[in-house]
Amino acid sequence: MFYGYGYGMFYDPTYILVVIGAVICLIASARVKSTFSKYSRYRSACGLTGRQAAEEMLHRNGIYDVQVVHISGQLTDHYDPRNKTLALSDAVYGSTSVAAIGVAAHECGHAIQHQKEYFPLSFRSTLVPVANFGSAICWPMILLGFFMTSNTGYFLIMLGIICFSLSVLFQIVTLPVEFNASHRALVFLRESQMLDPAELKYTKRVLSAAALTYVASAAAMILQLLRLILISGGRRRE
Ligand SMILES: [Zn+2]
């Protein structure tokens, strides 16, 4: 999610903040892909596929109403609380690698959060429509504000920044949700002895690389917000 590419028309020096954010995201994304593909080649000793590992973890946590399904694509794995579906991608669903088991267990971590009504997850779900609305209207509002010379213009920019902040908040709330799901996954894989200590170390690397992509997205959003605040300050002095 990179907001505001169309906003580069202003060519101001603060645009560098947007570029830095985009570069951080690209690095994090390349890193998770290479780490995942590296540990996709390590077959786990337990021999369970991502799907089997997920079902085992769900059942051991008393969850029987979550459906584990296959989804196409790369790193498209997710848990959907609306229909209680745990979707595992091509390289996870039928794979017996330590990376696949790690990702499957992470998604189960979200299903467990949902079952236990883990607060950051519920709060994040509540934020979805608000953040979507905010990100849809913030840029038109800010652009319009810049074309208006009166105080109304300044007011519109401020309102746009507040709307953008909702998306930033969403990215920040995502962090505890993701870290907690990985933590639940690693604790389960260790305690159930599904993975041995060496395998666990590899799985942890995959999940840490994945977590960093969320940190990068949040950092990129904060940098964009900072930029908006800086340019709106400049606009006020004009
Ligand atoms: Zn996750």
Residues whose N, C-alpha, C, O or C-beta is under 5 A from the ligand:
A	BS01	ZN	E178 A181
